[in-house]
């Protein structure tokens, strides 16, 4: 049996509806950028983005299967960007949450883990109330 790598999204066959949607989406984005540039008076850029919009919208209307190659490349690019963004965003969130909570605890002088050394104590043992031996407490532990 051949050991295959994890199959990526771009490897899956795409139907005409998805390709048509992709063509309209890309054409709409290029049309929107062209409209903004038209408002700013950049006629050369308007022609470029208008042409790109037509390159996506016309095949989406007539023969969506012409967009299959572009769609596959775009999906591979999106996977790379998505993997990078996930790492960056998750790292930033991790740093923000833990760094800010640590700074707040430091300012408030809280020691949630009770790590301070107290030489006057004989032991750091924490007494707890006994739970009892009722067998029902073992049924739903979580």
Rosetta silent file (secondary structure, phi, psi, omega in degrees, C-alpha in Angstrom):
SEQUENCE: XXXXXXXXXXXXXXXXXXXXXXXXXXXXXXXXXXXXXXXXXXXXXXXXXXXXXXXXXXXXXXXXXXXXXXXXXXXXXXXXXXXXXXXXXXXXXXXXXXXXXXXXXXXXXXXXXXXXXXXXXXXXXXXXXXXXXXXXXXXXXX
SCORE:     score description
SCORE:     0.000 S_00000001
   1 L     0.000  136.283 -178.113    0.000    0.000    0.000 S_00000001
   2 L   -83.302  131.011  177.999    1.338    3.422   -0.924 S_00000001
   3 L   -85.770  111.094 -176.189    1.716    5.884    1.931 S_00000001
   4 L   -98.429  150.396  174.218    0.214    9.140    0.656 S_00000001
   5 L   -69.620  167.551  176.737    0.667   12.611    2.047 S_00000001
   6 L   -60.751  128.073 -177.740   -2.273   14.441    3.532 S_00000001
   7 L   -74.931  130.844 -176.803   -4.567   15.300    0.661 S_00000001
   8 L   -91.824  165.463 -179.864   -4.989   19.044    0.284 S_00000001
   9 H   -59.826  -38.298 -175.159   -8.087   21.006   -0.631 S_00000001
  10 H   -69.443  -13.628  179.812   -6.694   21.936   -4.045 S_00000001
  11 H   -81.580  -14.578 -177.533   -6.443   18.247   -5.001 S_00000001
  12 L   -79.417  143.855  176.087  -10.205   17.732   -4.896 S_00000001
  13 L   -66.722  145.378 -176.732  -12.236   18.030   -8.094 S_00000001
  14 L  -115.354  136.868 -179.025  -14.272   21.207   -8.277 S_00000001
  15 L   -83.939  170.324 -176.873  -17.750   21.431   -9.807 S_00000001
  16 H   -63.134  -35.268 -178.822  -18.965   24.083  -12.270 S_00000001
  17 H   -63.755  -42.279  179.013  -20.942   25.925   -9.622 S_00000001
  18 H   -67.123  -40.229  178.598  -17.838   26.455   -7.481 S_00000001
  19 H   -66.986  -39.180  177.601  -15.795   27.572  -10.499 S_00000001
  20 H   -63.933  -42.959  177.809  -18.544   29.968  -11.576 S_00000001
  21 H   -62.241  -42.374  177.374  -18.694   31.378   -8.057 S_00000001
  22 H   -60.864  -44.642  179.418  -14.900   31.759   -8.028 S_00000001
  23 H   -62.302  -44.153  178.947  -14.984   33.603  -11.368 S_00000001
  24 H   -66.944  -38.416  179.815  -17.707   35.992  -10.221 S_00000001
  25 H   -64.576  -50.555 -179.635  -15.963   36.632   -6.922 S_00000001
  26 H   -64.182  -41.701  177.476  -12.590   37.405   -8.501 S_00000001
  27 H   -63.000  -38.515  178.181  -14.236   39.457  -11.253 S_00000001
  28 H   -66.344  -40.002  178.421  -16.211   41.381   -8.647 S_00000001
  29 H   -64.871  -45.961  178.945  -13.105   42.135   -6.603 S_00000001
  30 H   -65.773  -35.308  176.545  -11.209   43.360   -9.673 S_00000001
  31 H   -65.204  -41.212  179.299  -14.255   45.412  -10.739 S_00000001
  32 H   -63.310  -44.778  177.901  -14.445   47.003   -7.293 S_00000001
  33 H   -63.010  -41.492  177.682  -10.740   47.905   -7.378 S_00000001
  34 H   -62.745  -37.902  178.848  -11.205   49.275  -10.907 S_00000001
  35 H   -65.900  -40.200  177.593  -14.162   51.399   -9.756 S_00000001
  36 H   -64.321  -42.259  179.168  -12.090   52.895   -6.930 S_00000001
  37 H   -68.580  -32.587  175.400   -9.272   53.655   -9.364 S_00000001
  38 H   -64.002  -41.475  177.731  -11.765   55.178  -11.817 S_00000001
  39 H   -61.991  -35.124 -179.904  -12.954   57.475   -9.045 S_00000001
  40 H   -84.877   -5.881  175.758   -9.328   58.529   -8.445 S_00000001
  41 L    84.382   19.733  179.464   -8.756   59.134  -12.172 S_00000001
  42 L   -92.949   84.222 -171.029   -6.148   56.403  -12.784 S_00000001
  43 H   -69.337  -35.562  179.071   -7.290   55.360  -16.266 S_00000001
  44 H   -65.037  -44.198  178.869   -4.414   52.971  -17.069 S_00000001
  45 H   -66.737  -33.409  177.540   -4.971   51.021  -13.867 S_00000001
  46 H   -63.031  -41.285  179.559   -8.730   51.008  -14.554 S_00000001
  47 H   -65.395  -39.292  179.626   -8.106   49.350  -17.916 S_00000001
  48 H   -64.611  -51.265 -177.851   -5.843   46.720  -16.304 S_00000001
  49 H   -70.630  -32.053  174.308   -8.295   45.839  -13.524 S_00000001
  50 H   -64.377  -41.169  176.852  -11.260   46.022  -15.911 S_00000001
  51 H   -64.024  -41.132  177.647   -9.477   43.560  -18.202 S_00000001
  52 H   -64.395  -38.591  177.901   -8.756   41.246  -15.278 S_00000001
  53 H   -62.734  -41.665  178.936  -12.414   41.424  -14.247 S_00000001
  54 H   -66.468  -36.215  179.461  -13.468   40.483  -17.774 S_00000001
  55 H   -62.595  -29.725  179.344  -10.952   37.601  -17.821 S_00000001
  56 H   -92.119  -38.538 -174.046  -12.724   36.113  -14.794 S_00000001
  57 H   -74.292  -42.635 -178.167  -16.356   37.044  -15.439 S_00000001
  58 H   -61.740  -48.466  175.917  -16.607   35.952  -19.093 S_00000001
  59 H   -63.330  -32.297  178.393  -15.372   32.373  -18.513 S_00000001
  60 H   -64.080  -33.984  179.549  -17.608   32.179  -15.430 S_00000001
  61 H   -79.303  -42.221 -171.529  -20.591   32.980  -17.654 S_00000001
  62 H   -90.335  -58.004 -175.344  -19.641   30.913  -20.710 S_00000001
  63 L  -144.080   89.626 -175.972  -17.451   27.954  -19.649 S_00000001
  64 H   -60.437  -22.789 -177.932  -16.503   27.793  -15.947 S_00000001
  65 H   -66.355  -16.136  175.942  -14.173   24.816  -16.488 S_00000001
  66 H   -67.097  -21.119 -178.536  -11.659   27.249  -18.075 S_00000001
  67 H   -89.330    2.615 -174.559  -11.057   28.622  -14.569 S_00000001
  68 H   -62.272  -43.296 -179.193  -10.046   25.241  -13.095 S_00000001
  69 H   -65.731  -44.375  178.546   -6.284   25.800  -13.395 S_00000001
  70 H   -64.512  -40.222 -179.782   -6.405   29.296  -11.915 S_00000001
  71 H   -62.796  -42.515 -179.193   -8.711   28.059   -9.151 S_00000001
  72 H   -64.841  -43.637  178.057   -6.318   25.220   -8.240 S_00000001
  73 H   -65.442  -40.758  179.017   -3.322   27.566   -8.078 S_00000001
  74 H   -63.002  -39.197  179.635   -5.312   30.105   -6.076 S_00000001
  75 H   -68.437  -37.453  175.439   -6.357   27.422   -3.578 S_00000001
  76 H   -63.846  -42.073  176.593   -2.749   26.277   -3.124 S_00000001
  77 H   -62.828  -41.963  179.869   -1.738   29.890   -2.500 S_00000001
  78 H   -64.670  -35.312  177.799   -4.639   30.281   -0.054 S_00000001
  79 H   -65.590  -41.924  179.143   -3.539   27.176    1.868 S_00000001
  80 H   -64.331  -48.052  179.694   -0.013   28.553    2.287 S_00000001
  81 H   -63.009  -40.754 -179.781   -1.280   31.962    3.385 S_00000001
  82 H   -64.097  -41.483  178.840   -3.831   30.332    5.701 S_00000001
  83 H   -65.127  -41.852  178.336   -1.230   28.156    7.401 S_00000001
  84 H   -64.590  -47.853 -179.244    1.054   31.160    7.902 S_00000001
  85 H   -61.958  -38.803  179.711   -1.770   33.365    9.183 S_00000001
  86 H   -61.308  -43.406  179.466   -2.965   30.696   11.587 S_00000001
  87 H   -65.915  -42.648 -178.714    0.480   30.451   13.156 S_00000001
  88 H   -67.001  -48.162 -176.916    0.900   34.216   13.376 S_00000001
  89 H   -65.750  -44.198  179.305   -2.578   34.918   14.728 S_00000001
  90 H   -65.609  -37.342  177.371   -2.493   32.080   17.249 S_00000001
  91 H   -65.097  -44.022  178.635    0.974   33.112   18.412 S_00000001
  92 H   -63.202  -42.114  178.689   -0.115   36.715   18.867 S_00000001
  93 H   -63.672  -43.271  178.293   -3.238   35.680   20.761 S_00000001
  94 H   -58.886  -49.096 -178.676   -1.211   33.383   23.006 S_00000001
  95 H   -63.208  -41.478 -178.927    1.311   36.127   23.730 S_00000001
  96 H   -65.369  -46.851 -176.302   -1.389   38.723   24.373 S_00000001
  97 H   -64.819  -51.803 -174.532   -3.448   36.570   26.716 S_00000001
  98 H   -75.554  -35.490  178.725   -0.616   35.169   28.796 S_00000001
  99 H   -68.984  -44.679  179.653    1.574   38.268   28.793 S_00000001
 100 H   -66.874  -39.421  178.622   -1.282   40.569   29.744 S_00000001
 101 H   -67.502  -37.929  177.726   -2.584   38.227   32.432 S_00000001
 102 H   -65.883  -41.439  178.856    0.934   37.858   33.870 S_00000001
 103 H   -64.895  -41.038  179.475    1.434   41.639   33.874 S_00000001
 104 H   -64.688  -42.849  177.980   -1.939   42.162   35.554 S_00000001
 105 H   -65.492  -35.496  177.965   -1.143   39.587   38.244 S_00000001
 106 H   -66.238  -43.093  179.871    2.255   41.196   38.777 S_00000001
 107 H   -65.666  -40.287 -179.959    0.705   44.657   39.216 S_00000001
 108 L   -81.129   -2.364 -179.280   -1.935   43.297   41.602 S_00000001
 109 L    55.749   45.454  177.401    0.782   41.303   43.444 S_00000001
 110 L   -99.411  139.347  176.012   -1.161   38.044   43.111 S_00000001
 111 L  -126.090   86.726 -174.373    0.576   34.677   43.344 S_00000001
 112 L   -64.731  -27.601 -179.756   -2.031   32.173   42.200 S_00000001
 113 L   -92.505    0.281  179.811    0.358   29.231   42.517 S_00000001
 114 L    52.151   56.888 -176.872    1.526   30.269   45.987 S_00000001
 115 L   -90.892   -8.180 -177.873    5.182   30.115   44.966 S_00000001
 116 L   -64.289  140.954  177.043    6.487   32.578   47.572 S_00000001
 117 L   -88.046  125.296  179.252    8.926   31.164   50.062 S_00000001
 118 L  -119.989  104.714 -176.395    7.833   31.731   53.652 S_00000001
 119 L   -69.296  -15.456 -179.346   10.541   30.697   56.144 S_00000001
 120 L   -79.178  -14.696 -179.167    8.129   30.968   59.076 S_00000001
 121 L   -83.643  143.502  174.997    6.026   28.031   57.841 S_00000001
 122 L   -81.634  -32.654 -177.213    6.797   24.483   58.913 S_00000001
 123 L  -151.219  154.037  176.641    5.064   22.996   55.862 S_00000001
 124 L   -99.782   16.857 -179.811    3.336   24.144   52.680 S_00000001
 125 L   -65.556  135.234  176.876    0.664   21.478   53.007 S_00000001
 126 L  -106.270  119.406  177.682   -2.886   22.755   52.247 S_00000001
 127 L   -74.540  139.260  178.717   -5.620   21.116   54.300 S_00000001
 128 L  -124.266  152.545  175.734   -8.741   20.169   52.375 S_00000001
 129 L   -71.511  137.349  177.048  -12.189   19.157   53.519 S_00000001
 130 L   -65.276  142.448 -176.833  -12.795   15.404   53.166 S_00000001
 131 L   -82.991  -21.447 -176.716  -15.102   14.566   50.258 S_00000001
 132 L    93.725  172.014 -177.065  -16.805   11.615   51.877 S_00000001
 133 L  -112.725   28.086  179.625  -17.287    8.098   50.602 S_00000001
 134 L   -70.504  119.975 -177.206  -20.571    8.484   48.766 S_00000001
 135 H   -64.769  -19.711 -178.624  -20.315    6.263   45.632 S_00000001
 136 H   -68.286  -24.584 -178.997  -22.584    8.625   43.645 S_00000001
 137 H   -70.928  -13.759  178.370  -19.829   11.261   43.470 S_00000001
 138 H   -88.017  -11.202 -175.054  -17.822    8.889   41.253 S_00000001
 139 L   -71.972  -47.147 -178.409  -20.566    8.605   38.602 S_00000001
 140 L  -120.748   84.378 -175.928  -20.208   12.076   37.013 S_00000001
 141 L   -79.256  -24.547 -175.064  -16.668   13.188   37.665 S_00000001
 142 L  -116.815    0.000    0.000  -16.440   15.750   34.915 S_00000001
